[in-house]
């Protein structure tokens, strides 16, 4: 799988680059059962930034991504996305905003009997007219575009396969391809490579990052494998118990900070950290 097949031509951004891509101020989120998933989160990302969210299971990473996707409304605090306050918009305007946000799920919601080409083209259904969207479900309208983005993820030969004939890692790459085909301004990825082996995971994150750079898109990805976060993302935001524990350049993260972040949880990728950070990490008991 050669990196040389990645696109290098930038896409046009329609967003005012002088504004932050996203801004959260004092954001908290409480579930209906009373569980507080996020507490007083304040952060800002510039356009084109690529950021990894790390932290133990249940830390609040997925909740944060769902808030950024406007699938959840904060209990307190303010969110601004791509120059808009989503919850001050009308329903139609908020739906239009969502068309500029690409979502990559850990388990992509792909209909089992749907062909890969149709799943990829679904990335632009929110941008097409109703007629074109319905027609594309039966007669895919952009075979070349779907094939091009699948080739970047080494899936060109799966263009007409059914989704239920793919492995978990292949399905995740189809999910990434769909988001890339959408050409969003903001990309949100929740554990996008969890079903892939280490080599394929690194390759897929390389594709995702290079395409984000080429299109000037802002990328936020939640990753459980910490070594992948440090290797592929310039900025790392660590979340624990619903709070931001640290927010800093990935090359300045220390083993002591990771110990504190993952206390009482098994940490993936111990060996790379020992070499990269220059000291052994404490391995908590399971």
Helices and strands as residue ranges (DSSP letters): G 3-5, E 22-30, E 36-45, E 50-54, H 61-68, E 76-81, G 86-88, H 91-98, E 101-104, H 116-121, G 122-124, H 130-138, H 143-152, G 156-158, G 163-165, H 168-182, E 186-190, H 198-215, E 218-222, H 226-232, E 235-240, E 243-249, G 250-252, H 255-261, H 270-277
